[in-house]
Each structure stands twice: as C-alpha cells, then as structure tokens.
C-alpha cells in the first residue's frame, strides 16, 4: 500500500471498527504468508493454505480500499 493510504488507515482505525478488523486481519495474513514464504519447500497442503491466505488477504485489501474511497469521497 502507498504511504498516503497507510497514513489514512492509521488516522481512521480508531473511528472505524470495520476498518480496524480488516486491517488486523490483513496484518495477520501478511505474517502467515511471510512464515510460509520463508520455508524452502511447502507440502501440497501448505501450498494450498498459502494460496487461500493470499486470496483472503486480497479480498480484505479490496474491502479496505473501498472504505478508503468512501472516506476520500466525503472529504
């Protein structure tokens, strides 16, 4: 994400519970992906889990972007 997006997220998190939940999930998915990506080899199950986490992270990011667009439109 761009720095301006990150700044807006930090500003809005205390006011928007949905955004906070989505952001916390995003960070959790990022950490899980980092752990999986550090491994040299992944089992089939781990690879499937990695792909699922990537999808969930992307869906969450899309929702975060939608919330940010709404806030920008109100400015």
PDB file with one MODEL, atoms N, CA, C and O in Angstrom:
MODEL        1
ATOM      1  N   UNK A   1       0.836  -1.179   0.000  1.00  0.00           N
ATOM      2  CA  UNK A   1       0.000   0.000   0.000  1.00  0.00           C
ATOM      3  C   UNK A   1       0.877   1.237   0.000  1.00  0.00           C
ATOM      4  O   UNK A   1       2.016   1.228   0.467  1.00  0.00           O
ATOM      5  N   UNK A   2       0.312   2.288  -0.534  1.00  0.00           N
ATOM      6  CA  UNK A   2       1.050   3.547  -0.585  1.00  0.00           C
ATOM      7  C   UNK A   2       1.078   4.185   0.792  1.00  0.00           C
ATOM      8  O   UNK A   2       0.225   3.916   1.638  1.00  0.00           O
ATOM      9  N   UNK A   3       2.064   5.026   1.000  1.00  0.00           N
ATOM     10  CA  UNK A   3       2.219   5.684   2.303  1.00  0.00           C
ATOM     11  C   UNK A   3       1.005   6.548   2.639  1.00  0.00           C
ATOM     12  O   UNK A   3       0.605   6.618   3.801  1.00  0.00           O
ATOM     13  N   UNK A   4       0.419   7.199   1.650  1.00  0.00           N
ATOM     14  CA  UNK A   4      -0.769   8.028   1.927  1.00  0.00           C
ATOM     15  C   UNK A   4      -1.932   7.162   2.407  1.00  0.00           C
ATOM     16  O   UNK A   4      -2.693   7.573   3.283  1.00  0.00           O
ATOM     17  N   UNK A   5      -2.071   5.960   1.832  1.00  0.00           N
ATOM     18  CA  UNK A   5      -3.104   5.026   2.288  1.00  0.00           C
ATOM     19  C   UNK A   5      -2.845   4.595   3.720  1.00  0.00           C
ATOM     20  O   UNK A   5      -3.766   4.544   4.535  1.00  0.00           O
ATOM     21  N   UNK A   6      -1.599   4.286   4.026  1.00  0.00           N
ATOM     22  CA  UNK A   6      -1.244   3.862   5.380  1.00  0.00           C
ATOM     23  C   UNK A   6      -1.514   4.963   6.403  1.00  0.00           C
ATOM     24  O   UNK A   6      -1.990   4.694   7.506  1.00  0.00           O
ATOM     25  N   UNK A   7      -1.210   6.187   6.032  1.00  0.00           N
ATOM     26  CA  UNK A   7      -1.476   7.312   6.932  1.00  0.00           C
ATOM     27  C   UNK A   7      -2.976   7.470   7.176  1.00  0.00           C
ATOM     28  O   UNK A   7      -3.403   7.709   8.305  1.00  0.00           O
ATOM     29  N   UNK A   8      -3.768   7.337   6.121  1.00  0.00           N
ATOM     30  CA  UNK A   8      -5.219   7.450   6.260  1.00  0.00           C
ATOM     31  C   UNK A   8      -5.766   6.308   7.113  1.00  0.00           C
ATOM     32  O   UNK A   8      -6.646   6.522   7.946  1.00  0.00           O
ATOM     33  N   UNK A   9      -5.257   5.116   6.910  1.00  0.00           N
ATOM     34  CA  UNK A   9      -5.692   3.962   7.702  1.00  0.00           C
ATOM     35  C   UNK A   9      -5.397   4.211   9.180  1.00  0.00           C
ATOM     36  O   UNK A   9      -6.262   3.996  10.029  1.00  0.00           O
ATOM     37  N   UNK A  10      -4.185   4.661   9.490  1.00  0.00           N
ATOM     38  CA  UNK A  10      -3.820   4.931  10.884  1.00  0.00           C
ATOM     39  C   UNK A  10      -4.742   5.985  11.499  1.00  0.00           C
ATOM     40  O   UNK A  10      -5.092   5.902  12.676  1.00  0.00           O
ATOM     41  N   UNK A  11      -5.125   6.959  10.708  1.00  0.00           N
ATOM     42  CA  UNK A  11      -5.998   8.029  11.188  1.00  0.00           C
ATOM     43  C   UNK A  11      -7.423   7.520  11.430  1.00  0.00           C
ATOM     44  O   UNK A  11      -8.078   7.942  12.383  1.00  0.00           O
ATOM     45  N   UNK A  12      -7.900   6.619  10.576  1.00  0.00           N
ATOM     46  CA  UNK A  12      -9.297   6.183  10.628  1.00  0.00           C
ATOM     47  C   UNK A  12      -9.553   4.981  11.536  1.00  0.00           C
ATOM     48  O   UNK A  12     -10.687   4.773  11.969  1.00  0.00           O
ATOM     49  N   UNK A  13      -8.534   4.196  11.827  1.00  0.00           N
ATOM     50  CA  UNK A  13      -8.721   2.978  12.623  1.00  0.00           C
ATOM     51  C   UNK A  13      -9.447   3.231  13.951  1.00  0.00           C
ATOM     52  O   UNK A  13     -10.338   2.459  14.307  1.00  0.00           O
ATOM     53  N   UNK A  14      -9.094   4.285  14.691  1.00  0.00           N
ATOM     54  CA  UNK A  14      -9.813   4.487  15.954  1.00  0.00           C
ATOM     55  C   UNK A  14     -11.306   4.798  15.768  1.00  0.00           C
ATOM     56  O   UNK A  14     -12.096   4.602  16.691  1.00  0.00           O
ATOM     57  N   UNK A  15     -11.689   5.275  14.598  1.00  0.00           N
ATOM     58  CA  UNK A  15     -13.070   5.684  14.347  1.00  0.00           C
ATOM     59  C   UNK A  15     -13.905   4.613  13.642  1.00  0.00           C
ATOM     60  O   UNK A  15     -15.134   4.650  13.705  1.00  0.00           O
ATOM     61  N   UNK A  16     -13.261   3.677  12.983  1.00  0.00           N
ATOM     62  CA  UNK A  16     -13.972   2.729  12.122  1.00  0.00           C
ATOM     63  C   UNK A  16     -13.620   1.291  12.521  1.00  0.00           C
ATOM     64  O   UNK A  16     -12.525   0.806  12.234  1.00  0.00           O
ATOM     65  N   UNK A  17     -14.566   0.619  13.187  1.00  0.00           N
ATOM     66  CA  UNK A  17     -14.323  -0.743  13.677  1.00  0.00           C
ATOM     67  C   UNK A  17     -14.115  -1.728  12.527  1.00  0.00           C
ATOM     68  O   UNK A  17     -13.268  -2.617  12.613  1.00  0.00           O
ATOM     69  N   UNK A  18     -14.890  -1.568  11.451  1.00  0.00           N
ATOM     70  CA  UNK A  18     -14.744  -2.478  10.309  1.00  0.00           C
ATOM     71  C   UNK A  18     -13.346  -2.359   9.715  1.00  0.00           C
ATOM     72  O   UNK A  18     -12.704  -3.366   9.418  1.00  0.00           O
ATOM     73  N   UNK A  19     -12.883  -1.142   9.546  1.00  0.00           N
ATOM     74  CA  UNK A  19     -11.544  -0.915   9.009  1.00  0.00           C
ATOM     75  C   UNK A  19     -10.491  -1.515   9.936  1.00  0.00           C
ATOM     76  O   UNK A  19      -9.538  -2.139   9.470  1.00  0.00           O
ATOM     77  N   UNK A  20     -10.656  -1.332  11.240  1.00  0.00           N
ATOM     78  CA  UNK A  20      -9.700  -1.893  12.193  1.00  0.00           C
ATOM     79  C   UNK A  20      -9.652  -3.418  12.080  1.00  0.00           C
ATOM     80  O   UNK A  20      -8.573  -4.010  12.066  1.00  0.00           O
ATOM     81  N   UNK A  21     -10.815  -4.043  12.001  1.00  0.00           N
ATOM     82  CA  UNK A  21     -10.877  -5.502  11.883  1.00  0.00           C
ATOM     83  C   UNK A  21     -10.196  -5.969  10.600  1.00  0.00           C
ATOM     84  O   UNK A  21      -9.397  -6.905  10.616  1.00  0.00           O
ATOM     85  N   UNK A  22     -10.516  -5.314   9.499  1.00  0.00           N
ATOM     86  CA  UNK A  22      -9.917  -5.675   8.216  1.00  0.00           C
ATOM     87  C   UNK A  22      -8.399  -5.475   8.234  1.00  0.00           C
ATOM     88  O   UNK A  22      -7.654  -6.297   7.702  1.00  0.00           O
ATOM     89  N   UNK A  23      -7.949  -4.382   8.847  1.00  0.00           N
ATOM     90  CA  UNK A  23      -6.518  -4.098   8.899  1.00  0.00           C
ATOM     91  C   UNK A  23      -5.795  -5.130   9.762  1.00  0.00           C
ATOM     92  O   UNK A  23      -4.715  -5.599   9.403  1.00  0.00           O
ATOM     93  N   UNK A  24      -6.393  -5.481  10.901  1.00  0.00           N
ATOM     94  CA  UNK A  24      -5.786  -6.501  11.758  1.00  0.00           C
ATOM     95  C   UNK A  24      -5.680  -7.839  11.025  1.00  0.00           C
ATOM     96  O   UNK A  24      -4.662  -8.525  11.116  1.00  0.00           O
ATOM     97  N   UNK A  25      -6.733  -8.202  10.301  1.00  0.00           N
ATOM     98  CA  UNK A  25      -6.710  -9.439   9.514  1.00  0.00           C
ATOM     99  C   UNK A  25      -5.636  -9.373   8.441  1.00  0.00           C
ATOM    100  O   UNK A  25      -4.913 -10.343   8.217  1.00  0.00           O
ATOM    101  N   UNK A  26      -5.533  -8.226   7.780  1.00  0.00           N
ATOM    102  CA  UNK A  26      -4.531  -8.032   6.730  1.00  0.00           C
ATOM    103  C   UNK A  26      -3.126  -8.274   7.287  1.00  0.00           C
ATOM    104  O   UNK A  26      -2.318  -8.966   6.667  1.00  0.00           O
ATOM    105  N   UNK A  27      -2.843  -7.704   8.449  1.00  0.00           N
ATOM    106  CA  UNK A  27      -1.522  -7.873   9.063  1.00  0.00           C
ATOM    107  C   UNK A  27      -1.293  -9.329   9.471  1.00  0.00           C
ATOM    108  O   UNK A  27      -0.185  -9.849   9.341  1.00  0.00           O
ATOM    109  N   UNK A  28      -2.332  -9.972   9.956  1.00  0.00           N
ATOM    110  CA  UNK A  28      -2.216 -11.384  10.344  1.00  0.00           C
ATOM    111  C   UNK A  28      -1.923 -12.256   9.124  1.00  0.00           C
ATOM    112  O   UNK A  28      -1.056 -13.129   9.175  1.00  0.00           O
ATOM    113  N   UNK A  29      -2.642 -12.020   8.035  1.00  0.00           N
ATOM    114  CA  UNK A  29      -2.408 -12.783   6.803  1.00  0.00           C
ATOM    115  C   UNK A  29      -1.000 -12.535   6.277  1.00  0.00           C
ATOM    116  O   UNK A  29      -0.331 -13.454   5.804  1.00  0.00           O
ATOM    117  N   UNK A  30      -0.561 -11.291   6.365  1.00  0.00           N
ATOM    118  CA  UNK A  30       0.780 -10.958   5.902  1.00  0.00           C
ATOM    119  C   UNK A  30       1.842 -11.734   6.688  1.00  0.00           C
ATOM    120  O   UNK A  30       2.800 -12.251   6.113  1.00  0.00           O
ATOM    121  N   UNK A  31       1.657 -11.807   8.003  1.00  0.00           N
ATOM    122  CA  UNK A  31       2.593 -12.544   8.849  1.00  0.00           C
ATOM    123  C   UNK A  31       2.594 -14.028   8.504  1.00  0.00           C
ATOM    124  O   UNK A  31       3.657 -14.642   8.413  1.00  0.00           O
ATOM    125  N   UNK A  32       1.419 -14.607   8.313  1.00  0.00           N
ATOM    126  CA  UNK A  32       1.328 -16.027   7.966  1.00  0.00           C
ATOM    127  C   UNK A  32       1.994 -16.301   6.622  1.00  0.00           C
ATOM    128  O   UNK A  32       2.695 -17.299   6.460  1.00  0.00           O
ATOM    129  N   UNK A  33       1.770 -15.408   5.661  1.00  0.00           N
ATOM    130  CA  UNK A  33       2.406 -15.579   4.351  1.00  0.00           C
ATOM    131  C   UNK A  33       3.914 -15.472   4.458  1.00  0.00           C
ATOM    132  O   UNK A  33       4.636 -16.238   3.820  1.00  0.00           O
ATOM    133  N   UNK A  34       4.397 -14.534   5.255  1.00  0.00           N
ATOM    134  CA  UNK A  34       5.844 -14.396   5.452  1.00  0.00           C
ATOM    135  C   UNK A  34       6.438 -15.679   6.015  1.00  0.00           C
ATOM    136  O   UNK A  34       7.499 -16.126   5.578  1.00  0.00           O
ATOM    137  N   UNK A  35       5.748 -16.269   6.986  1.00  0.00           N
ATOM    138  CA  UNK A  35       6.237 -17.509   7.586  1.00  0.00           C
ATOM    139  C   UNK A  35       6.280 -18.636   6.552  1.00  0.00           C
ATOM    140  O   UNK A  35       7.247 -19.394   6.490  1.00  0.00           O
ATOM    141  N   UNK A  36       5.232 -18.737   5.750  1.00  0.00           N
ATOM    142  CA  UNK A  36       5.212 -19.786   4.724  1.00  0.00           C
ATOM    143  C   UNK A  36       6.250 -19.527   3.633  1.00  0.00           C
ATOM    144  O   UNK A  36       6.900 -20.456   3.153  1.00  0.00           O
ATOM    145  N   UNK A  37       6.401 -18.279   3.251  1.00  0.00           N
ATOM    146  CA  UNK A  37       7.338 -17.942   2.176  1.00  0.00           C
ATOM    147  C   UNK A  37       8.797 -18.116   2.584  1.00  0.00           C
ATOM    148  O   UNK A  37       9.669 -18.231   1.723  1.00  0.00           O
ATOM    149  N   UNK A  38       9.068 -18.137   3.867  1.00  0.00           N
ATOM    150  CA  UNK A  38      10.444 -18.343   4.338  1.00  0.00           C
ATOM    151  C   UNK A  38      10.871 -19.803   4.214  1.00  0.00           C
ATOM    152  O   UNK A  38      12.063 -20.112   4.215  1.00  0.00           O
ATOM    153  N   UNK A  39       9.905 -20.683   4.110  1.00  0.00           N
ATOM    154  CA  UNK A  39      10.226 -22.104   4.002  1.00  0.00           C
ATOM    155  C   UNK A  39      10.749 -22.421   2.615  1.00  0.00           C
ATOM    156  O   UNK A  39      10.307 -21.860   1.612  1.00  0.00           O
ATOM    157  N   UNK A  40      11.683 -23.318   2.589  1.00  0.00           N
ATOM    158  CA  UNK A  40      12.279 -23.695   1.306  1.00  0.00           C
ATOM    159  C   UNK A  40      11.302 -24.528   0.473  1.00  0.00           C
ATOM    160  O   UNK A  40      11.175 -24.334  -0.736  1.00  0.00           O
ATOM    161  N   UNK A  41      10.621 -25.450   1.135  1.00  0.00           N
ATOM    162  CA  UNK A  41       9.658 -26.306   0.445  1.00  0.00           C
ATOM    163  C   UNK A  41       8.346 -26.299   1.216  1.00  0.00           C
ATOM    164  O   UNK A  41       8.327 -26.226   2.445  1.00  0.00           O
ATOM    165  N   UNK A  42       7.258 -26.375   0.474  1.00  0.00           N
ATOM    166  CA  UNK A  42       5.933 -26.455   1.077  1.00  0.00           C
ATOM    167  C   UNK A  42       5.269 -27.749   0.638  1.00  0.00           C
ATOM    168  O   UNK A  42       5.383 -28.169  -0.513  1.00  0.00           O
ATOM    169  N   UNK A  43       4.579 -28.367   1.576  1.00  0.00           N
ATOM    170  CA  UNK A  43       3.796 -29.546   1.207  1.00  0.00           C
ATOM    171  C   UNK A  43       2.614 -29.073   0.361  1.00  0.00           C
ATOM    172  O   UNK A  43       2.344 -27.876   0.269  1.00  0.00           O
ATOM    173  N   UNK A  44       1.928 -30.008  -0.241  1.00  0.00           N
ATOM    174  CA  UNK A  44       0.756 -29.659  -1.048  1.00  0.00           C
ATOM    175  C   UNK A  44      -0.268 -28.928  -0.193  1.00  0.00           C
ATOM    176  O   UNK A  44      -0.862 -27.941  -0.629  1.00  0.00           O
ATOM    177  N   UNK A  45      -0.470 -29.412   1.018  1.00  0.00           N
ATOM    178  CA  UNK A  45      -1.423 -28.776   1.924  1.00  0.00           C
ATOM    179  C   UNK A  45      -0.990 -27.356   2.293  1.00  0.00           C
ATOM    180  O   UNK A  45      -1.811 -26.440   2.340  1.00  0.00           O
ATOM    181  N   UNK A  46       0.297 -27.185   2.553  1.00  0.00           N
ATOM    182  CA  UNK A  46       0.812 -25.854   2.887  1.00  0.00           C
ATOM    183  C   UNK A  46       0.700 -24.902   1.700  1.00  0.00           C
ATOM    184  O   UNK A  46       0.390 -23.724   1.875  1.00  0.00           O
ATOM    185  N   UNK A  47       0.950 -25.403   0.508  1.00  0.00           N
ATOM    186  CA  UNK A  47       0.829 -24.575  -0.694  1.00  0.00           C
ATOM    187  C   UNK A  47      -0.624 -24.140  -0.901  1.00  0.00           C
ATOM    188  O   UNK A  47      -0.892 -22.993  -1.260  1.00  0.00           O
ATOM    189  N   UNK A  48      -1.552 -25.061  -0.674  1.00  0.00           N
ATOM    190  CA  UNK A  48      -2.974 -24.723  -0.795  1.00  0.00           C
ATOM    191  C   UNK A  48      -3.355 -23.685   0.259  1.00  0.00           C
ATOM    192  O   UNK A  48      -4.111 -22.757  -0.031  1.00  0.00           O
ATOM    193  N   UNK A  49      -2.843 -23.833   1.468  1.00  0.00           N
ATOM    194  CA  UNK A  49      -3.120 -22.876   2.540  1.00  0.00           C
ATOM    195  C   UNK A  49      -2.543 -21.510   2.179  1.00  0.00           C
ATOM    196  O   UNK A  49      -3.181 -20.482   2.407  1.00  0.00           O
ATOM    197  N   UNK A  50      -1.344 -21.499   1.619  1.00  0.00           N
ATOM    198  CA  UNK A  50      -0.712 -20.231   1.215  1.00  0.00           C
ATOM    199  C   UNK A  50      -1.566 -19.509   0.178  1.00  0.00           C
ATOM    200  O   UNK A  50      -1.760 -18.296   0.263  1.00  0.00           O
ATOM    201  N   UNK A  51      -2.067 -20.245  -0.784  1.00  0.00           N
ATOM    202  CA  UNK A  51      -2.911 -19.643  -1.825  1.00  0.00           C
ATOM    203  C   UNK A  51      -4.221 -19.128  -1.236  1.00  0.00           C
ATOM    204  O   UNK A  51      -4.713 -18.074  -1.637  1.00  0.00           O
ATOM    205  N   UNK A  52      -4.782 -19.868  -0.288  1.00  0.00           N
ATOM    206  CA  UNK A  52      -6.014 -19.432   0.359  1.00  0.00           C
ATOM    207  C   UNK A  52      -5.785 -18.144   1.148  1.00  0.00           C
ATOM    208  O   UNK A  52      -6.608 -17.229   1.107  1.00  0.00           O
ATOM    209  N   UNK A  53      -4.674 -18.077   1.859  1.00  0.00           N
ATOM    210  CA  UNK A  53      -4.349 -16.870   2.620  1.00  0.00           C
ATOM    211  C   UNK A  53      -4.159 -15.689   1.674  1.00  0.00           C
ATOM    212  O   UNK A  53      -4.602 -14.581   1.975  1.00  0.00           O
ATOM    213  N   UNK A  54      -3.509 -15.912   0.539  1.00  0.00           N
ATOM    214  CA  UNK A  54      -3.325 -14.848  -0.442  1.00  0.00           C
ATOM    215  C   UNK A  54      -4.677 -14.317  -0.920  1.00  0.00           C
ATOM    216  O   UNK A  54      -4.866 -13.108  -1.048  1.00  0.00           O
ATOM    217  N   UNK A  55      -5.609 -15.224  -1.183  1.00  0.00           N
ATOM    218  CA  UNK A  55      -6.942 -14.809  -1.631  1.00  0.00           C
ATOM    219  C   UNK A  55      -7.651 -14.004  -0.559  1.00  0.00           C
ATOM    220  O   UNK A  55      -8.245 -12.965  -0.845  1.00  0.00           O
ATOM    221  N   UNK A  56      -7.588 -14.485   0.682  1.00  0.00           N
ATOM    222  CA  UNK A  56      -8.242 -13.786   1.784  1.00  0.00           C
ATOM    223  C   UNK A  56      -7.630 -12.397   1.985  1.00  0.00           C
ATOM    224  O   UNK A  56      -8.342 -11.424   2.231  1.00  0.00           O
ATOM    225  N   UNK A  57      -6.312 -12.321   1.879  1.00  0.00           N
ATOM    226  CA  UNK A  57      -5.623 -11.045   2.041  1.00  0.00           C
ATOM    227  C   UNK A  57      -6.039 -10.069   0.936  1.00  0.00           C
ATOM    228  O   UNK A  57      -6.273  -8.890   1.204  1.00  0.00           O
ATOM    229  N   UNK A  58      -6.129 -10.549  -0.278  1.00  0.00           N
ATOM    230  CA  UNK A  58      -6.531  -9.704  -1.395  1.00  0.00           C
ATOM    231  C   UNK A  58      -7.977  -9.238  -1.242  1.00  0.00           C
ATOM    232  O   UNK A  58      -8.279  -8.075  -1.509  1.00  0.00           O
ATOM    233  N   UNK A  59      -8.868 -10.122  -0.819  1.00  0.00           N
ATOM    234  CA  UNK A  59     -10.261  -9.734  -0.590  1.00  0.00           C
ATOM    235  C   UNK A  59     -10.350  -8.658   0.485  1.00  0.00           C
ATOM    236  O   UNK A  59     -11.098  -7.691   0.347  1.00  0.00           O
ATOM    237  N   UNK A  60      -9.587  -8.833   1.548  1.00  0.00           N
ATOM    238  CA  UNK A  60      -9.565  -7.840   2.616  1.00  0.00           C
ATOM    239  C   UNK A  60      -9.009  -6.515   2.144  1.00  0.00           C
ATOM    240  O   UNK A  60      -9.512  -5.452   2.508  1.00  0.00           O
ATOM    241  N   UNK A  61      -7.970  -6.582   1.332  1.00  0.00           N
ATOM    242  CA  UNK A  61      -7.370  -5.352   0.809  1.00  0.00           C
ATOM    243  C   UNK A  61      -8.362  -4.606  -0.074  1.00  0.00           C
ATOM    244  O   UNK A  61      -8.427  -3.377  -0.040  1.00  0.00           O
ATOM    245  N   UNK A  62      -9.136  -5.348  -0.864  1.00  0.00           N
ATOM    246  CA  UNK A  62     -10.162  -4.716  -1.692  1.00  0.00           C
ATOM    247  C   UNK A  62     -11.199  -4.004  -0.832  1.00  0.00           C
ATOM    248  O   UNK A  62     -11.642  -2.904  -1.165  1.00  0.00           O
ATOM    249  N   UNK A  63     -11.584  -4.634   0.274  1.00  0.00           N
ATOM    250  CA  UNK A  63     -12.558  -4.015   1.184  1.00  0.00           C
ATOM    251  C   UNK A  63     -11.972  -2.775   1.848  1.00  0.00           C
ATOM    252  O   UNK A  63     -12.661  -1.769   2.017  1.00  0.00           O
ATOM    253  N   UNK A  64     -10.699  -2.852   2.223  1.00  0.00           N
ATOM    254  CA  UNK A  64     -10.032  -1.691   2.812  1.00  0.00           C
ATOM    255  C   UNK A  64     -10.005  -0.544   1.816  1.00  0.00           C
ATOM    256  O   UNK A  64     -10.291   0.599   2.173  1.00  0.00           O
ATOM    257  N   UNK A  65      -9.665  -0.842   0.573  1.00  0.00           N
ATOM    258  CA  UNK A  65      -9.623   0.189  -0.469  1.00  0.00           C
ATOM    259  C   UNK A  65     -11.003   0.817  -0.672  1.00  0.00           C
ATOM    260  O   UNK A  65     -11.115   2.023  -0.896  1.00  0.00           O
ATOM    261  N   UNK A  66     -12.038   0.007  -0.594  1.00  0.00           N
ATOM    262  CA  UNK A  66     -13.402   0.515  -0.743  1.00  0.00           C
ATOM    263  C   UNK A  66     -13.736   1.491   0.390  1.00  0.00           C
ATOM    264  O   UNK A  66     -14.324   2.545   0.149  1.00  0.00           O
ATOM    265  N   UNK A  67     -13.368   1.145   1.604  1.00  0.00           N
ATOM    266  CA  UNK A  67     -13.613   2.035   2.748  1.00  0.00           C
ATOM    267  C   UNK A  67     -12.838   3.334   2.583  1.00  0.00           C
ATOM    268  O   UNK A  67     -13.371   4.413   2.843  1.00  0.00           O
ATOM    269  N   UNK A  68     -11.591   3.238   2.154  1.00  0.00           N
ATOM    270  CA  UNK A  68     -10.778   4.440   1.955  1.00  0.00           C
ATOM    271  C   UNK A  68     -11.365   5.330   0.873  1.00  0.00           C
ATOM    272  O   UNK A  68     -11.347   6.555   0.995  1.00  0.00           O
ATOM    273  N   UNK A  69     -11.891   4.717  -0.194  1.00  0.00           N
ATOM    274  CA  UNK A  69     -12.535   5.508  -1.261  1.00  0.00           C
ATOM    275  C   UNK A  69     -13.736   6.274  -0.720  1.00  0.00           C
ATOM    276  O   UNK A  69     -13.945   7.437  -1.065  1.00  0.00           O
ATOM    277  N   UNK A  70     -14.520   5.619   0.126  1.00  0.00           N
ATOM    278  CA  UNK A  70     -15.689   6.295   0.713  1.00  0.00           C
ATOM    279  C   UNK A  70     -15.260   7.495   1.548  1.00  0.00           C
ATOM    280  O   UNK A  70     -15.864   8.564   1.458  1.00  0.00           O
ATOM    281  N   UNK A  71     -14.224   7.321   2.357  1.00  0.00           N
ATOM    282  CA  UNK A  71     -13.744   8.431   3.177  1.00  0.00           C
ATOM    283  C   UNK A  71     -13.189   9.549   2.312  1.00  0.00           C
ATOM    284  O   UNK A  71     -13.404  10.725   2.608  1.00  0.00           O
ATOM    285  N   UNK A  72     -12.486   9.203   1.258  1.00  0.00           N
ATOM    286  CA  UNK A  72     -11.931  10.243   0.370  1.00  0.00           C
ATOM    287  C   UNK A  72     -13.052  11.005  -0.332  1.00  0.00           C
ATOM    288  O   UNK A  72     -12.944  12.213  -0.545  1.00  0.00           O
ATOM    289  N   UNK A  73     -14.120  10.312  -0.690  1.00  0.00           N
ATOM    290  CA  UNK A  73     -15.241  10.955  -1.363  1.00  0.00           C
ATOM    291  C   UNK A  73     -15.941  11.948  -0.441  1.00  0.00           C
ATOM    292  O   UNK A  73     -16.506  12.940  -0.900  1.00  0.00           O
ATOM    293  N   UNK A  74     -15.898  11.672   0.868  1.00  0.00           N
ATOM    294  CA  UNK A  74     -16.540  12.564   1.836  1.00  0.00           C
ATOM    295  C   UNK A  74     -15.701  13.793   2.152  1.00  0.00           C
ATOM    296  O   UNK A  74     -16.205  14.751   2.736  1.00  0.00           O
ATOM    297  N   UNK A  75     -14.425  13.776   1.772  1.00  0.00           N
ATOM    298  CA  UNK A  75     -13.537  14.915   2.065  1.00  0.00           C
ATOM    299  C   UNK A  75     -13.817  16.099   1.189  1.00  0.00           C
ATOM    300  O   UNK A  75     -13.156  17.130   1.313  1.00  0.00           O
TER     301      UNK A  75
ENDMDL
END
